[in-house]
Amino acid sequence: MKNTKGEFVFNFYRLSHKLYNKRWSNSHPIRILYKIIVQYILCIDIPDSTMIGDNFQIYHGFGIVINEKAVIGRNVTIRQNTTIGNSKEGSPSPKIGNNVNIGANCIIIGDIKVGNNVIIGAGSVVTKNVPENTIIVGNPAKIIKHIK
């Protein structure tokens, strides 16, 4: 099944992100359209200044908020109504590793690191570091299984 909306958002993000560091970028029509279409119409708040690795997937994209200081690795999947951000204004944001699958309605906040090959169950609240190769669920999120 094709994820047209997620592909559209990520490709549009990539294009706008490339323009982010250019001197005249703030008034570039692509960046303005990105903000209007993705952030205001589609309700997906991913600033084009955010560092996101390749093969980022968004499923059922709506209500997604990612802080511009967050760092997202490669092959990360995220679902609707998920927040990745800081715990208070100006504080550091999470660093998400590679091959991470984030369920719907998750909150991942604070100066934390989520390791590689992690599955975060729907509705989880993650406020502490998550080791690699684990499945976590709950509020607060706890490890329920180590995966190989």
Secondary structure, DSSP 8 states (H G I E B T S, - for coil): ---HHHHHHHHHHHHHHHHHTSTTGGG-HHHHHHIIIIIIIS-EE--TTSEE-SS-EEES-SSEEE-TT-EE-SS-EEESS-EEE-SSTTS---EE-SS-EE-TT-EEESS-EE-SSEEE-TT-EE-S-B-SSEEEETTTTEEEEE--
